């Protein structure tokens, strides 16, 4: 599933949950429902963002390699030595 489809599905779920929990208009603060919906939306969007990236590999040892740019100039590049 692409990132935009996941975000669209999350927003649709938030909209549906808000519509189902809303009752009559009352002039009193209700933080519990909004807080719960906000935490659920954050968890959904965070999980979607985290799943788009692959695993992170940590390099144990580095090797310095001589490289050349397109004009023939020499520079040193740090390369992971697996």
mmCIF file of the N, C-alpha and C atoms, coordinates in Angstrom:
data_MODEL
# 
_entry.id   MODEL 
# 
loop_
_atom_site.group_PDB 
_atom_site.id 
_atom_site.type_symbol 
_atom_site.label_atom_id 
_atom_site.label_alt_id 
_atom_site.label_comp_id 
_atom_site.label_asym_id 
_atom_site.label_entity_id 
_atom_site.label_seq_id 
_atom_site.pdbx_PDB_ins_code 
_atom_site.Cartn_x 
_atom_site.Cartn_y 
_atom_site.Cartn_z 
_atom_site.occupancy 
_atom_site.B_iso_or_equiv 
_atom_site.pdbx_formal_charge 
_atom_site.auth_seq_id 
_atom_site.auth_comp_id 
_atom_site.auth_asym_id 
_atom_site.auth_atom_id 
_atom_site.pdbx_PDB_model_num 
ATOM 1   N N  . UNK A 1 1  ? 0.838   -1.172 0.000   1.00 0.00 ? 1  UNK A N  1 
ATOM 2   C CA . UNK A 1 1  ? 0.000   0.000  0.000   1.00 0.00 ? 1  UNK A CA 1 
ATOM 3   C C  . UNK A 1 1  ? 0.885   1.237  0.000   1.00 0.00 ? 1  UNK A C  1 
ATOM 4   N N  . UNK A 1 2  ? 0.548   2.192  -0.829  1.00 0.00 ? 2  UNK A N  1 
ATOM 5   C CA . UNK A 1 2  ? 1.385   3.380  -0.898  1.00 0.00 ? 2  UNK A CA 1 
ATOM 6   C C  . UNK A 1 2  ? 1.115   4.296  0.285   1.00 0.00 ? 2  UNK A C  1 
ATOM 7   N N  . UNK A 1 3  ? 2.015   5.235  0.461   1.00 0.00 ? 3  UNK A N  1 
ATOM 8   C CA . UNK A 1 3  ? 1.937   6.148  1.602   1.00 0.00 ? 3  UNK A CA 1 
ATOM 9   C C  . UNK A 1 3  ? 0.675   6.997  1.547   1.00 0.00 ? 3  UNK A C  1 
ATOM 10  N N  . UNK A 1 4  ? 0.303   7.485  0.361   1.00 0.00 ? 4  UNK A N  1 
ATOM 11  C CA . UNK A 1 4  ? -0.870  8.341  0.256   1.00 0.00 ? 4  UNK A CA 1 
ATOM 12  C C  . UNK A 1 4  ? -2.151  7.560  0.508   1.00 0.00 ? 4  UNK A C  1 
ATOM 13  N N  . UNK A 1 5  ? -2.193  6.301  0.076   1.00 0.00 ? 5  UNK A N  1 
ATOM 14  C CA . UNK A 1 5  ? -3.381  5.493  0.337   1.00 0.00 ? 5  UNK A CA 1 
ATOM 15  C C  . UNK A 1 5  ? -3.520  5.205  1.818   1.00 0.00 ? 5  UNK A C  1 
ATOM 16  N N  . UNK A 1 6  ? -2.396  4.976  2.502   1.00 0.00 ? 6  UNK A N  1 
ATOM 17  C CA . UNK A 1 6  ? -2.425  4.710  3.930   1.00 0.00 ? 6  UNK A CA 1 
ATOM 18  C C  . UNK A 1 6  ? -2.902  5.938  4.695   1.00 0.00 ? 6  UNK A C  1 
ATOM 19  N N  . UNK A 1 7  ? -2.383  7.100  4.332   1.00 0.00 ? 7  UNK A N  1 
ATOM 20  C CA . UNK A 1 7  ? -2.792  8.330  4.995   1.00 0.00 ? 7  UNK A CA 1 
ATOM 21  C C  . UNK A 1 7  ? -4.256  8.624  4.718   1.00 0.00 ? 7  UNK A C  1 
ATOM 22  N N  . UNK A 1 8  ? -4.710  8.397  3.490   1.00 0.00 ? 8  UNK A N  1 
ATOM 23  C CA . UNK A 1 8  ? -6.116  8.619  3.161   1.00 0.00 ? 8  UNK A CA 1 
ATOM 24  C C  . UNK A 1 8  ? -7.018  7.676  3.958   1.00 0.00 ? 8  UNK A C  1 
ATOM 25  N N  . UNK A 1 9  ? -6.601  6.423  4.112   1.00 0.00 ? 9  UNK A N  1 
ATOM 26  C CA . UNK A 1 9  ? -7.385  5.476  4.901   1.00 0.00 ? 9  UNK A CA 1 
ATOM 27  C C  . UNK A 1 9  ? -7.422  5.883  6.367   1.00 0.00 ? 9  UNK A C  1 
ATOM 28  N N  . UNK A 1 10 ? -6.305  6.394  6.880   1.00 0.00 ? 10 UNK A N  1 
ATOM 29  C CA . UNK A 1 10 ? -6.269  6.848  8.268   1.00 0.00 ? 10 UNK A CA 1 
ATOM 30  C C  . UNK A 1 10 ? -7.181  8.049  8.474   1.00 0.00 ? 10 UNK A C  1 
ATOM 31  N N  . UNK A 1 11 ? -7.166  8.996  7.551   1.00 0.00 ? 11 UNK A N  1 
ATOM 32  C CA . UNK A 1 11 ? -8.040  10.155 7.671   1.00 0.00 ? 11 UNK A CA 1 
ATOM 33  C C  . UNK A 1 11 ? -9.512  9.760  7.551   1.00 0.00 ? 11 UNK A C  1 
ATOM 34  N N  . UNK A 1 12 ? -9.807  8.794  6.703   1.00 0.00 ? 12 UNK A N  1 
ATOM 35  C CA . UNK A 1 12 ? -11.181 8.320  6.588   1.00 0.00 ? 12 UNK A CA 1 
ATOM 36  C C  . UNK A 1 12 ? -11.636 7.651  7.891   1.00 0.00 ? 12 UNK A C  1 
ATOM 37  N N  . UNK A 1 13 ? -10.740 6.885  8.507   1.00 0.00 ? 13 UNK A N  1 
ATOM 38  C CA . UNK A 1 13 ? -11.083 6.236  9.771   1.00 0.00 ? 13 UNK A CA 1 
ATOM 39  C C  . UNK A 1 13 ? -11.286 7.263  10.875  1.00 0.00 ? 13 UNK A C  1 
ATOM 40  N N  . UNK A 1 14 ? -10.476 8.305  10.901  1.00 0.00 ? 14 UNK A N  1 
ATOM 41  C CA . UNK A 1 14 ? -10.642 9.365  11.900  1.00 0.00 ? 14 UNK A CA 1 
ATOM 42  C C  . UNK A 1 14 ? -11.961 10.087 11.698  1.00 0.00 ? 14 UNK A C  1 
ATOM 43  N N  . UNK A 1 15 ? -12.287 10.382 10.455  1.00 0.00 ? 15 UNK A N  1 
ATOM 44  C CA . UNK A 1 15 ? -13.552 11.070 10.164  1.00 0.00 ? 15 UNK A CA 1 
ATOM 45  C C  . UNK A 1 15 ? -14.746 10.213 10.573  1.00 0.00 ? 15 UNK A C  1 
ATOM 46  N N  . UNK A 1 16 ? -14.691 8.935  10.273  1.00 0.00 ? 16 UNK A N  1 
ATOM 47  C CA . UNK A 1 16 ? -15.778 8.034  10.643  1.00 0.00 ? 16 UNK A CA 1 
ATOM 48  C C  . UNK A 1 16 ? -15.905 7.918  12.154  1.00 0.00 ? 16 UNK A C  1 
ATOM 49  N N  . UNK A 1 17 ? -14.778 7.800  12.849  1.00 0.00 ? 17 UNK A N  1 
ATOM 50  C CA . UNK A 1 17 ? -14.815 7.692  14.307  1.00 0.00 ? 17 UNK A CA 1 
ATOM 51  C C  . UNK A 1 17 ? -15.353 8.966  14.939  1.00 0.00 ? 17 UNK A C  1 
ATOM 52  N N  . UNK A 1 18 ? -15.007 10.100 14.398  1.00 0.00 ? 18 UNK A N  1 
ATOM 53  C CA . UNK A 1 18 ? -15.505 11.375 14.917  1.00 0.00 ? 18 UNK A CA 1 
ATOM 54  C C  . UNK A 1 18 ? -17.005 11.501 14.684  1.00 0.00 ? 18 UNK A C  1 
ATOM 55  N N  . UNK A 1 19 ? -17.469 11.082 13.530  1.00 0.00 ? 19 UNK A N  1 
ATOM 56  C CA . UNK A 1 19 ? -18.899 11.172 13.229  1.00 0.00 ? 19 UNK A CA 1 
ATOM 57  C C  . UNK A 1 19 ? -19.707 10.226 14.113  1.00 0.00 ? 19 UNK A C  1 
ATOM 58  N N  . UNK A 1 20 ? -19.170 9.062  14.409  1.00 0.00 ? 20 UNK A N  1 
ATOM 59  C CA . UNK A 1 20 ? -19.909 8.105  15.233  1.00 0.00 ? 20 UNK A CA 1 
ATOM 60  C C  . UNK A 1 20 ? -19.919 8.485  16.709  1.00 0.00 ? 20 UNK A C  1 
ATOM 61  N N  . UNK A 1 21 ? -18.873 9.147  17.189  1.00 0.00 ? 21 UNK A N  1 
ATOM 62  C CA . UNK A 1 21 ? -18.819 9.501  18.605  1.00 0.00 ? 21 UNK A CA 1 
ATOM 63  C C  . UNK A 1 21 ? -19.500 10.828 18.899  1.00 0.00 ? 21 UNK A C  1 
ATOM 64  N N  . UNK A 1 22 ? -19.744 11.639 17.888  1.00 0.00 ? 22 UNK A N  1 
ATOM 65  C CA . UNK A 1 22 ? -20.374 12.936 18.118  1.00 0.00 ? 22 UNK A CA 1 
ATOM 66  C C  . UNK A 1 22 ? -21.866 12.739 18.382  1.00 0.00 ? 22 UNK A C  1 
ATOM 67  N N  . UNK A 1 23 ? -22.316 13.327 19.484  1.00 0.00 ? 23 UNK A N  1 
ATOM 68  C CA . UNK A 1 23 ? -23.742 13.274 19.803  1.00 0.00 ? 23 UNK A CA 1 
ATOM 69  C C  . UNK A 1 23 ? -24.302 14.680 19.682  1.00 0.00 ? 23 UNK A C  1 
ATOM 70  N N  . UNK A 1 24 ? -25.115 15.084 20.588  1.00 0.00 ? 24 UNK A N  1 
ATOM 71  C CA . UNK A 1 24 ? -25.690 16.429 20.508  1.00 0.00 ? 24 UNK A CA 1 
ATOM 72  C C  . UNK A 1 24 ? -24.649 17.466 20.920  1.00 0.00 ? 24 UNK A C  1 
ATOM 73  N N  . UNK A 1 25 ? -24.840 18.679 20.449  1.00 0.00 ? 25 UNK A N  1 
ATOM 74  C CA . UNK A 1 25 ? -23.903 19.754 20.759  1.00 0.00 ? 25 UNK A CA 1 
ATOM 75  C C  . UNK A 1 25 ? -24.104 20.209 22.199  1.00 0.00 ? 25 UNK A C  1 
ATOM 76  N N  . UNK A 1 26 ? -23.075 20.116 22.987  1.00 0.00 ? 26 UNK A N  1 
ATOM 77  C CA . UNK A 1 26 ? -23.131 20.530 24.382  1.00 0.00 ? 26 UNK A CA 1 
ATOM 78  C C  . UNK A 1 26 ? -21.945 21.434 24.665  1.00 0.00 ? 26 UNK A C  1 
ATOM 79  N N  . UNK A 1 27 ? -22.172 22.415 25.529  1.00 0.00 ? 27 UNK A N  1 
ATOM 80  C CA . UNK A 1 27 ? -21.125 23.379 25.853  1.00 0.00 ? 27 UNK A CA 1 
ATOM 81  C C  . UNK A 1 27 ? -20.338 22.917 27.072  1.00 0.00 ? 27 UNK A C  1 
ATOM 82  N N  . UNK A 1 28 ? -19.651 21.785 26.948  1.00 0.00 ? 28 UNK A N  1 
ATOM 83  C CA . UNK A 1 28 ? -18.776 21.318 28.011  1.00 0.00 ? 28 UNK A CA 1 
ATOM 84  C C  . UNK A 1 28 ? -17.552 20.670 27.374  1.00 0.00 ? 28 UNK A C  1 
ATOM 85  N N  . UNK A 1 29 ? -16.431 20.803 28.035  1.00 0.00 ? 29 UNK A N  1 
ATOM 86  C CA . UNK A 1 29 ? -15.218 20.233 27.447  1.00 0.00 ? 29 UNK A CA 1 
ATOM 87  C C  . UNK A 1 29 ? -15.206 18.706 27.530  1.00 0.00 ? 29 UNK A C  1 
ATOM 88  N N  . UNK A 1 30 ? -14.840 18.084 26.429  1.00 0.00 ? 30 UNK A N  1 
ATOM 89  C CA . UNK A 1 30 ? -14.727 16.624 26.395  1.00 0.00 ? 30 UNK A CA 1 
ATOM 90  C C  . UNK A 1 30 ? -13.388 16.290 25.765  1.00 0.00 ? 30 UNK A C  1 
ATOM 91  N N  . UNK A 1 31 ? -12.389 16.128 26.608  1.00 0.00 ? 31 UNK A N  1 
ATOM 92  C CA . UNK A 1 31 ? -11.051 15.894 26.111  1.00 0.00 ? 31 UNK A CA 1 
ATOM 93  C C  . UNK A 1 31 ? -10.773 14.413 25.889  1.00 0.00 ? 31 UNK A C  1 
ATOM 94  N N  . UNK A 1 32 ? -11.516 13.544 26.516  1.00 0.00 ? 32 UNK A N  1 
ATOM 95  C CA . UNK A 1 32 ? -11.235 12.120 26.434  1.00 0.00 ? 32 UNK A CA 1 
ATOM 96  C C  . UNK A 1 32 ? -11.376 11.559 25.032  1.00 0.00 ? 32 UNK A C  1 
ATOM 97  N N  . UNK A 1 33 ? -12.468 11.900 24.362  1.00 0.00 ? 33 UNK A N  1 
ATOM 98  C CA . UNK A 1 33 ? -12.709 11.382 23.016  1.00 0.00 ? 33 UNK A CA 1 
ATOM 99  C C  . UNK A 1 33 ? -11.689 11.941 22.033  1.00 0.00 ? 33 UNK A C  1 
ATOM 100 N N  . UNK A 1 34 ? -11.451 13.237 22.097  1.00 0.00 ? 34 UNK A N  1 
ATOM 101 C CA . UNK A 1 34 ? -10.486 13.864 21.192  1.00 0.00 ? 34 UNK A CA 1 
ATOM 102 C C  . UNK A 1 34 ? -9.073  13.353 21.419  1.00 0.00 ? 34 UNK A C  1 
ATOM 103 N N  . UNK A 1 35 ? -8.723  13.150 22.676  1.00 0.00 ? 35 UNK A N  1 
ATOM 104 C CA . UNK A 1 35 ? -7.399  12.635 22.996  1.00 0.00 ? 35 UNK A CA 1 
ATOM 105 C C  . UNK A 1 35 ? -7.238  11.206 22.486  1.00 0.00 ? 35 UNK A C  1 
ATOM 106 N N  . UNK A 1 36 ? -8.258  10.398 22.669  1.00 0.00 ? 36 UNK A N  1 
ATOM 107 C CA . UNK A 1 36 ? -8.211  9.018  22.188  1.00 0.00 ? 36 UNK A CA 1 
ATOM 108 C C  . UNK A 1 36 ? -8.105  8.938  20.678  1.00 0.00 ? 36 UNK A C  1 
ATOM 109 N N  . UNK A 1 37 ? -8.874  9.752  19.986  1.00 0.00 ? 37 UNK A N  1 
ATOM 110 C CA . UNK A 1 37 ? -8.827  9.767  18.522  1.00 0.00 ? 37 UNK A CA 1 
ATOM 111 C C  . UNK A 1 37 ? -7.472  10.280 18.042  1.00 0.00 ? 37 UNK A C  1 
ATOM 112 N N  . UNK A 1 38 ? -6.939  11.294 18.725  1.00 0.00 ? 38 UNK A N  1 
ATOM 113 C CA . UNK A 1 38 ? -5.629  11.830 18.347  1.00 0.00 ? 38 UNK A CA 1 
ATOM 114 C C  . UNK A 1 38 ? -4.514  10.816 18.531  1.00 0.00 ? 38 UNK A C  1 
ATOM 115 N N  . UNK A 1 39 ? -4.548  10.082 19.635  1.00 0.00 ? 39 UNK A N  1 
ATOM 116 C CA . UNK A 1 39 ? -3.532  9.053  19.867  1.00 0.00 ? 39 UNK A CA 1 
ATOM 117 C C  . UNK A 1 39 ? -3.645  7.914  18.859  1.00 0.00 ? 39 UNK A C  1 
ATOM 118 N N  . UNK A 1 40 ? -4.862  7.518  18.546  1.00 0.00 ? 40 UNK A N  1 
ATOM 119 C CA . UNK A 1 40 ? -5.054  6.452  17.560  1.00 0.00 ? 40 UNK A CA 1 
ATOM 120 C C  . UNK A 1 40 ? -4.578  6.893  16.178  1.00 0.00 ? 40 UNK A C  1 
ATOM 121 N N  . UNK A 1 41 ? -4.893  8.131  15.809  1.00 0.00 ? 41 UNK A N  1 
ATOM 122 C CA . UNK A 1 41 ? -4.451  8.641  14.502  1.00 0.00 ? 41 UNK A CA 1 
ATOM 123 C C  . UNK A 1 41 ? -2.931  8.740  14.447  1.00 0.00 ? 41 UNK A C  1 
ATOM 124 N N  . UNK A 1 42 ? -2.323  9.180  15.536  1.00 0.00 ? 42 UNK A N  1 
ATOM 125 C CA . UNK A 1 42 ? -0.867  9.262  15.583  1.00 0.00 ? 42 UNK A CA 1 
ATOM 126 C C  . UNK A 1 42 ? -0.214  7.907  15.453  1.00 0.00 ? 42 UNK A C  1 
ATOM 127 N N  . UNK A 1 43 ? -0.813  6.898  16.095  1.00 0.00 ? 43 UNK A N  1 
ATOM 128 C CA . UNK A 1 43 ? -0.272  5.550  15.999  1.00 0.00 ? 43 UNK A CA 1 
ATOM 129 C C  . UNK A 1 43 ? -0.386  5.005  14.576  1.00 0.00 ? 43 UNK A C  1 
ATOM 130 N N  . UNK A 1 44 ? -1.500  5.266  13.925  1.00 0.00 ? 44 UNK A N  1 
ATOM 131 C CA . UNK A 1 44 ? -1.704  4.777  12.554  1.00 0.00 ? 44 UNK A CA 1 
ATOM 132 C C  . UNK A 1 44 ? -0.742  5.456  11.588  1.00 0.00 ? 44 UNK A C  1 
ATOM 133 N N  . UNK A 1 45 ? -0.636  6.774  11.675  1.00 0.00 ? 45 UNK A N  1 
ATOM 134 C CA . UNK A 1 45 ? 0.238   7.508  10.769  1.00 0.00 ? 45 UNK A CA 1 
ATOM 135 C C  . UNK A 1 45 ? 1.706   7.187  11.061  1.00 0.00 ? 45 UNK A C  1 
ATOM 136 N N  . UNK A 1 46 ? 2.045   7.038  12.338  1.00 0.00 ? 46 UNK A N  1 
ATOM 137 C CA . UNK A 1 46 ? 3.424   6.679  12.695  1.00 0.00 ? 46 UNK A CA 1 
ATOM 138 C C  . UNK A 1 46 ? 3.807   5.307  12.195  1.00 0.00 ? 46 UNK A C  1 
ATOM 139 N N  . UNK A 1 47 ? 2.881   4.356  12.295  1.00 0.00 ? 47 UNK A N  1 
ATOM 140 C CA . UNK A 1 47 ? 3.161   3.008  11.795  1.00 0.00 ? 47 UNK A CA 1 
ATOM 141 C C  . UNK A 1 47 ? 3.300   3.009  10.277  1.00 0.00 ? 47 UNK A C  1 
ATOM 142 N N  . UNK A 1 48 ? 2.490   3.809  9.599   1.00 0.00 ? 48 UNK A N  1 
ATOM 143 C CA . UNK A 1 48 ? 2.591   3.888  8.137   1.00 0.00 ? 48 UNK A CA 1 
ATOM 144 C C  . UNK A 1 48 ? 3.913   4.519  7.719   1.00 0.00 ? 48 UNK A C  1 
ATOM 145 N N  . UNK A 1 49 ? 4.351   5.537  8.447   1.00 0.00 ? 49 UNK A N  1 
ATOM 146 C CA . UNK A 1 49 ? 5.619   6.192  8.101   1.00 0.00 ? 49 UNK A CA 1 
ATOM 147 C C  . UNK A 1 49 ? 6.804   5.281  8.406   1.00 0.00 ? 49 UNK A C  1 
ATOM 148 N N  . UNK A 1 50 ? 6.719   4.523  9.475   1.00 0.00 ? 50 UNK A N  1 
ATOM 149 C CA . UNK A 1 50 ? 7.831   3.652  9.842   1.00 0.00 ? 50 UNK A CA 1 
ATOM 150 C C  . UNK A 1 50 ? 7.957   2.455  8.908   1.00 0.00 ? 50 UNK A C  1 
ATOM 151 N N  . UNK A 1 51 ? 6.857   2.023  8.336   1.00 0.00 ? 51 UNK A N  1 
ATOM 152 C CA . UNK A 1 51 ? 6.903   0.839  7.486   1.00 0.00 ? 51 UNK A CA 1 
ATOM 153 C C  . UNK A 1 51 ? 7.420   1.148  6.080   1.00 0.00 ? 51 UNK A C  1 
ATOM 154 N N  . UNK A 1 52 ? 7.543   2.420  5.720   1.00 0.00 ? 52 UNK A N  1 
ATOM 155 C CA . UNK A 1 52 ? 7.997   2.752  4.375   1.00 0.00 ? 52 UNK A CA 1 
ATOM 156 C C  . UNK A 1 52 ? 9.501   2.640  4.231   1.00 0.00 ? 52 UNK A C  1 
ATOM 157 N N  . UNK A 1 53 ? 10.221  2.677  5.338   1.00 0.00 ? 53 UNK A N  1 
ATOM 158 C CA . UNK A 1 53 ? 11.678  2.610  5.289   1.00 0.00 ? 53 UNK A CA 1 
ATOM 159 C C  . UNK A 1 53 ? 12.138  1.203  5.602   1.00 0.00 ? 53 UNK A C  1 
ATOM 160 N N  . UNK A 1 54 ? 13.198  0.783  4.948   1.00 0.00 ? 54 UNK A N  1 
ATOM 161 C CA . UNK A 1 54 ? 13.747  -0.545 5.170   1.00 0.00 ? 54 UNK A CA 1 
ATOM 162 C C  . UNK A 1 54 ? 14.572  -0.592 6.440   1.00 0.00 ? 54 UNK A C  1 
ATOM 163 N N  . UNK A 1 55 ? 15.155  -1.735 6.710   1.00 0.00 ? 55 UNK A N  1 
ATOM 164 C CA . UNK A 1 55 ? 15.971  -1.863 7.921   1.00 0.00 ? 55 UNK A CA 1 
ATOM 165 C C  . UNK A 1 55 ? 17.245  -1.024 7.827   1.00 0.00 ? 55 UNK A C  1 
ATOM 166 N N  . UNK A 1 56 ? 17.714  -0.607 8.975   1.00 0.00 ? 56 UNK A N  1 
ATOM 167 C CA . UNK A 1 56 ? 18.923  0.204  9.044   1.00 0.00 ? 56 UNK A CA 1 
ATOM 168 C C  . UNK A 1 56 ? 20.079  -0.702 9.434   1.00 0.00 ? 56 UNK A C  1 
ATOM 169 N N  . UNK A 1 57 ? 21.116  -0.708 8.644   1.00 0.00 ? 57 UNK A N  1 
ATOM 170 C CA . UNK A 1 57 ? 22.285  -1.531 8.911   1.00 0.00 ? 57 UNK A CA 1 
ATOM 171 C C  . UNK A 1 57 ? 23.391  -0.666 9.498   1.00 0.00 ? 57 UNK A C  1 
ATOM 172 N N  . UNK A 1 58 ? 24.019  -1.154 10.540  1.00 0.00 ? 58 UNK A N  1 
ATOM 173 C CA . UNK A 1 58 ? 25.108  -0.439 11.180  1.00 0.00 ? 58 UNK A CA 1 
ATOM 174 C C  . UNK A 1 58 ? 26.421  -1.065 10.731  1.00 0.00 ? 58 UNK A C  1 
ATOM 175 N N  . UNK A 1 59 ? 27.309  -0.233 10.271  1.00 0.00 ? 59 UNK A N  1 
ATOM 176 C CA . UNK A 1 59 ? 28.602  -0.723 9.782   1.00 0.00 ? 59 UNK A CA 1 
ATOM 177 C C  . UNK A 1 59 ? 29.557  -0.881 10.960  1.00 0.00 ? 59 UNK A C  1 
ATOM 178 N N  . UNK A 1 60 ? 30.243  -2.016 11.015  1.00 0.00 ? 60 UNK A N  1 
ATOM 179 C CA . UNK A 1 60 ? 31.180  -2.293 12.099  1.00 0.00 ? 60 UNK A CA 1 
ATOM 180 C C  . UNK A 1 60 ? 32.574  -1.755 11.800  1.00 0.00 ? 60 UNK A C  1 
ATOM 181 N N  . UNK A 1 61 ? 32.987  -1.793 10.565  1.00 0.00 ? 61 UNK A N  1 
ATOM 182 C CA . UNK A 1 61 ? 34.315  -1.294 10.231  1.00 0.00 ? 61 UNK A CA 1 
ATOM 183 C C  . UNK A 1 61 ? 34.255  -0.513 8.913   1.00 0.00 ? 61 UNK A C  1 
ATOM 184 N N  . UNK A 1 62 ? 35.063  0.528  8.847   1.00 0.00 ? 62 UNK A N  1 
ATOM 185 C CA . UNK A 1 62 ? 35.093  1.389  7.674   1.00 0.00 ? 62 UNK A CA 1 
ATOM 186 C C  . UNK A 1 62 ? 36.412  1.223  6.933   1.00 0.00 ? 62 UNK A C  1 
ATOM 187 N N  . UNK A 1 63 ? 36.373  1.448  5.661   1.00 0.00 ? 63 UNK A N  1 
ATOM 188 C CA . UNK A 1 63 ? 37.562  1.390  4.824   1.00 0.00 ? 63 UNK A CA 1 
ATOM 189 C C  . UNK A 1 63 ? 37.610  2.672  4.004   1.00 0.00 ? 63 UNK A C  1 
ATOM 190 N N  . UNK A 1 64 ? 38.789  3.266  3.905   1.00 0.00 ? 64 UNK A N  1 
ATOM 191 C CA . UNK A 1 64 ? 38.953  4.475  3.116   1.00 0.00 ? 64 UNK A CA 1 
ATOM 192 C C  . UNK A 1 64 ? 39.473  4.088  1.733   1.00 0.00 ? 64 UNK A C  1 
ATOM 193 N N  . UNK A 1 65 ? 38.750  4.521  0.705   1.00 0.00 ? 65 UNK A N  1 
ATOM 194 C CA . UNK A 1 65 ? 39.060  4.141  -0.670  1.00 0.00 ? 65 UNK A CA 1 
ATOM 195 C C  . UNK A 1 65 ? 39.360  5.409  -1.471  1.00 0.00 ? 65 UNK A C  1 
ATOM 196 N N  . UNK A 1 66 ? 40.373  5.313  -2.323  1.00 0.00 ? 66 UNK A N  1 
ATOM 197 C CA . UNK A 1 66 ? 40.713  6.427  -3.193  1.00 0.00 ? 66 UNK A CA 1 
ATOM 198 C C  . UNK A 1 66 ? 39.722  6.459  -4.355  1.00 0.00 ? 66 UNK A C  1 
ATOM 199 N N  . UNK A 1 67 ? 39.124  7.625  -4.600  1.00 0.00 ? 67 UNK A N  1 
ATOM 200 C CA . UNK A 1 67 ? 38.154  7.781  -5.677  1.00 0.00 ? 67 UNK A CA 1 
ATOM 201 C C  . UNK A 1 67 ? 38.567  8.957  -6.557  1.00 0.00 ? 67 UNK A C  1 
ATOM 202 N N  . UNK A 1 68 ? 37.975  9.015  -7.725  1.00 0.00 ? 68 UNK A N  1 
ATOM 203 C CA . UNK A 1 68 ? 38.273  10.084 -8.673  1.00 0.00 ? 68 UNK A CA 1 
ATOM 204 C C  . UNK A 1 68 ? 36.965  10.720 -9.117  1.00 0.00 ? 68 UNK A C  1 
ATOM 205 N N  . UNK A 1 69 ? 36.971  12.040 -9.251  1.00 0.00 ? 69 UNK A N  1 
ATOM 206 C CA . UNK A 1 69 ? 35.793  12.701 -9.799  1.00 0.00 ? 69 UNK A CA 1 
ATOM 207 C C  . UNK A 1 69 ? 35.905  12.729 -11.330 1.00 0.00 ? 69 UNK A C  1 
ATOM 208 N N  . UNK A 1 70 ? 34.969  13.365 -11.998 1.00 0.00 ? 70 UNK A N  1 
ATOM 209 C CA . UNK A 1 70 ? 34.946  13.302 -13.461 1.00 0.00 ? 70 UNK A CA 1 
ATOM 210 C C  . UNK A 1 70 ? 36.063  14.094 -14.122 1.00 0.00 ? 70 UNK A C  1 
ATOM 211 N N  . UNK A 1 71 ? 36.758  14.942 -13.360 1.00 0.00 ? 71 UNK A N  1 
ATOM 212 C CA . UNK A 1 71 ? 37.887  15.688 -13.916 1.00 0.00 ? 71 UNK A CA 1 
ATOM 213 C C  . UNK A 1 71 ? 39.216  15.023 -13.595 1.00 0.00 ? 71 UNK A C  1 
ATOM 214 N N  . UNK A 1 72 ? 39.192  13.887 -12.890 1.00 0.00 ? 72 UNK A N  1 
ATOM 215 C CA . UNK A 1 72 ? 40.415  13.174 -12.571 1.00 0.00 ? 72 UNK A CA 1 
ATOM 216 C C  . UNK A 1 72 ? 41.042  13.554 -11.248 1.00 0.00 ? 72 UNK A C  1 
ATOM 217 N N  . UNK A 1 73 ? 40.367  14.393 -10.459 1.00 0.00 ? 73 UNK A N  1 
ATOM 218 C CA . UNK A 1 73 ? 40.898  14.770 -9.154  1.00 0.00 ? 73 UNK A CA 1 
ATOM 219 C C  . UNK A 1 73 ? 40.698  13.622 -8.165  1.00 0.00 ? 73 UNK A C  1 
ATOM 220 N N  . UNK A 1 74 ? 41.683  13.410 -7.309  1.00 0.00 ? 74 UNK A N  1 
ATOM 221 C CA . UNK A 1 74 ? 41.652  12.313 -6.355  1.00 0.00 ? 74 UNK A CA 1 
ATOM 222 C C  . UNK A 1 74 ? 41.051  12.805 -5.040  1.00 0.00 ? 74 UNK A C  1 
ATOM 223 N N  . UNK A 1 75 ? 40.167  11.999 -4.454  1.00 0.00 ? 75 UNK A N  1 
ATOM 224 C CA . UNK A 1 75 ? 39.644  12.270 -3.115  1.00 0.00 ? 75 UNK A CA 1 
ATOM 225 C C  . UNK A 1 75 ? 39.413  10.939 -2.412  1.00 0.00 ? 75 UNK A C  1 
ATOM 226 N N  . UNK A 1 76 ? 39.281  10.989 -1.101  1.00 0.00 ? 76 UNK A N  1 
ATOM 227 C CA . UNK A 1 76 ? 39.131  9.782  -0.296  1.00 0.00 ? 76 UNK A CA 1 
ATOM 228 C C  . UNK A 1 76 ? 37.663  9.639  0.099   1.00 0.00 ? 76 UNK A C  1 
ATOM 229 N N  . UNK A 1 77 ? 37.149  8.414  -0.073  1.00 0.00 ? 77 UNK A N  1 
ATOM 230 C CA . UNK A 1 77 ? 35.761  8.109  0.270   1.00 0.00 ? 77 UNK A CA 1 
ATOM 231 C C  . UNK A 1 77 ? 35.741  7.074  1.377   1.00 0.00 ? 77 UNK A C  1 
ATOM 232 N N  . UNK A 1 78 ? 34.861  7.259  2.347   1.00 0.00 ? 78 UNK A N  1 
ATOM 233 C CA . UNK A 1 78 ? 34.693  6.323  3.448   1.00 0.00 ? 78 UNK A CA 1 
ATOM 234 C C  . UNK A 1 78 ? 33.629  5.297  3.054   1.00 0.00 ? 78 UNK A C  1 
ATOM 235 N N  . UNK A 1 79 ? 34.012  4.006  3.025   1.00 0.00 ? 79 UNK A N  1 
ATOM 236 C CA . UNK A 1 79 ? 33.127  2.927  2.559   1.00 0.00 ? 79 UNK A CA 1 
ATOM 237 C C  . UNK A 1 79 ? 32.989  1.909  3.669   1.00 0.00 ? 79 UNK A C  1 
ATOM 238 N N  . UNK A 1 80 ? 31.811  1.386  3.843   1.00 0.00 ? 80 UNK A N  1 
ATOM 239 C CA . UNK A 1 80 ? 31.571  0.342  4.841   1.00 0.00 ? 80 UNK A CA 1 
ATOM 240 C C  . UNK A 1 80 ? 32.197  -0.963 4.363   1.00 0.00 ? 80 UNK A C  1 
ATOM 241 N N  . UNK A 1 81 ? 32.983  -1.596 5.215   1.00 0.00 ? 81 UNK A N  1 
ATOM 242 C CA . UNK A 1 81 ? 33.690  -2.820 4.864   1.00 0.00 ? 81 UNK A CA 1 
ATOM 243 C C  . UNK A 1 81 ? 32.918  -4.010 5.449   1.00 0.00 ? 81 UNK A C  1 
ATOM 244 N N  . UNK A 1 82 ? 32.086  -4.652 4.635   1.00 0.00 ? 82 UNK A N  1 
ATOM 245 C CA . UNK A 1 82 ? 31.274  -5.784 5.122   1.00 0.00 ? 82 UNK A CA 1 
ATOM 246 C C  . UNK A 1 82 ? 32.053  -7.051 5.064   1.00 0.00 ? 82 UNK A C  1 
# 
